[in-house]
C-alpha cells in the first residue's frame, strides 16, 4: 500500500493555505490511507502538521527526520509492528505515543501500554479526541514534582508512597480507587484522559469494569474535591473522557 500525497492534502486542510507556523507535528503510522487523508485534513484546519506513513519500517525512518511532537500508530501496523516500534522508540526518544486499537480490543491495548504507549484511542480515529490530546500535551504542564512519590497540582498535594492527600494543607481521605484515579489525573493535568486509558492505568485488568463504574468513581472523587477547593476541577469531556483543569500559573 502506498503512502498518500500528504503534502498536497495537508495544504488543502490548512485554512491559511499552508502558511504560518504549525502548532504541532504529528506522525501517523497507519495502513489505512483514507484514514490518513481524513486526519491530515481535519487536524490541518487546526494548524497541526500531519505526516503519514503506511508501515512501521518507514515510521522508524521518518521519526528521526521530522522529530514529531506525537506519534499515532495503528495496532495492526504491517512490517515493523506497533509494539516493536514503540519499544525501539523508547530506547532513544521520550515522545507521546497513541495507539489506535479496534473496539473492545483490551488485550492489544494492554500490551501497547505495557510496551510504553502513552494511551490508546479507538479506531476509526476522531479528530476532536486527537486534537484535545495534542493541545493538552503541548500545553505548559501545571504539575509540580516534589519528592519521587509526591505531586502538587494547584492546592492539591499527593503523596503516592504514603497514600496521603492534602488540599490547601488539610488532609483529604480517599478510598483506594479514587486515590489512584486522582494520582493519574494529577500526572496529566490539562489533558483528556480516555475511559480506556483509566481502565488500563488504574484498574489494570484484562476486562474493562462495568459500564458505569468509572463514571461513578469520577463523580465521587469530583464531589470530594469540590467540597474542599474550586481551584481544581475534573471535567467530563463528552464522548472522550475526563480532564483535570487547573488555573494557569499566576492566574489565581
TAGI-V839961 format. One record per backbone hydrogen bond with DSSP energy under -0.5 kcal/mol. NH is the residue of the N-H (numbers start at 1). CO is the residue of the C=O. E is the energy in kcal/mol with one decimal. If there is no record, write none. Layout:
nh;co;e
NH;CO;E
NH;CO;E
This chain:
nh;co;e
6;4;-2.2
9;5;-2.0
10;6;-2.8
11;7;-1.7
12;8;-1.5
13;9;-1.7
14;10;-0.8
14;11;-0.7
15;13;-0.6
17;14;-2.2
19;16;-1.0
23;47;-3.4
24;47;-0.9
26;49;-3.0
27;70;-2.4
28;26;-0.6
28;51;-3.2
29;27;-0.6
29;72;-3.2
30;28;-0.7
30;53;-2.3
33;31;-1.1
36;32;-1.8
37;33;-2.4
38;34;-2.3
39;35;-2.1
40;36;-2.3
41;37;-2.0
42;38;-2.9
43;39;-2.7
44;39;-0.5
44;40;-1.2
45;41;-1.2
46;43;-1.5
47;44;-1.8
48;43;-2.0
49;24;-2.8
49;47;-0.6
50;48;-0.6
51;26;-2.8
51;49;-0.5
53;28;-2.5
56;78;-2.3
59;55;-1.6
60;56;-2.0
61;57;-1.5
62;58;-2.5
63;59;-1.9
64;60;-0.9
65;61;-0.8
66;62;-2.6
67;63;-1.6
69;25;-2.9
70;25;-1.2
71;96;-2.3
72;27;-2.8
73;71;-0.5
73;98;-2.8
74;29;-2.7
75;100;-2.7
77;74;-1.3
78;54;-0.5
81;79;-0.7
85;81;-2.6
86;82;-2.4
87;83;-2.2
88;84;-2.6
89;85;-2.4
90;86;-2.4
91;87;-0.6
91;88;-1.0
92;89;-1.7
93;89;-2.7
95;93;-1.0
96;69;-0.6
98;71;-2.8
99;119;-2.0
100;73;-2.4
100;98;-0.5
101;99;-0.6
101;121;-2.5
105;102;-1.6
106;104;-1.3
109;105;-1.9
110;106;-2.6
111;107;-2.1
112;108;-2.2
113;109;-2.4
114;110;-2.2
115;111;-1.6
116;112;-0.6
116;113;-0.9
117;112;-2.4
118;97;-2.0
119;97;-1.6
121;99;-2.4
123;101;-2.5
127;125;-0.5
130;126;-2.1
131;127;-3.0
132;128;-2.2
133;129;-1.8
134;130;-2.7
135;131;-2.8
136;132;-2.1
137;133;-2.4
138;134;-2.1
139;135;-1.3
144;152;-3.1
145;143;-0.6
146;147;-0.7
146;150;-1.6
150;147;-1.6
151;158;-2.4
152;144;-1.0
153;156;-2.3
154;142;-0.6
156;153;-2.3
157;166;-3.0
158;151;-2.9
159;164;-3.1
160;149;-3.5
160;158;-0.7
163;159;-1.1
164;159;-1.8
166;157;-2.7
167;170;-3.0
168;155;-2.3
168;166;-0.5
170;167;-2.0
172;165;-2.9
179;175;-2.5
180;176;-2.4
181;177;-2.2
182;178;-2.6
183;179;-2.6
184;180;-2.1
185;181;-2.6
186;182;-2.6
187;183;-1.1
188;184;-0.7
188;185;-1.0
189;186;-0.6
190;244;-2.5
191;188;-1.6
193;242;-3.7
194;192;-0.6
195;240;-0.8
198;194;-2.1
199;195;-2.5
200;196;-2.3
201;197;-2.6
202;198;-2.7
203;198;-1.3
204;199;-2.3
205;199;-0.5
213;210;-1.8
214;210;-0.6
216;212;-2.4
217;213;-2.3
218;214;-2.6
219;215;-2.5
220;216;-2.2
221;217;-2.4
222;218;-3.0
223;219;-2.2
224;220;-2.0
225;221;-2.3
226;222;-2.7
227;223;-1.4
228;225;-1.5
229;225;-2.7
233;245;-2.2
235;233;-0.7
235;243;-3.1
237;235;-0.6
237;241;-2.7
238;236;-0.8
240;237;-2.5
241;237;-2.0
242;193;-2.4
243;235;-2.3
245;233;-3.3
245;243;-0.7
247;231;-0.7
251;248;-3.0
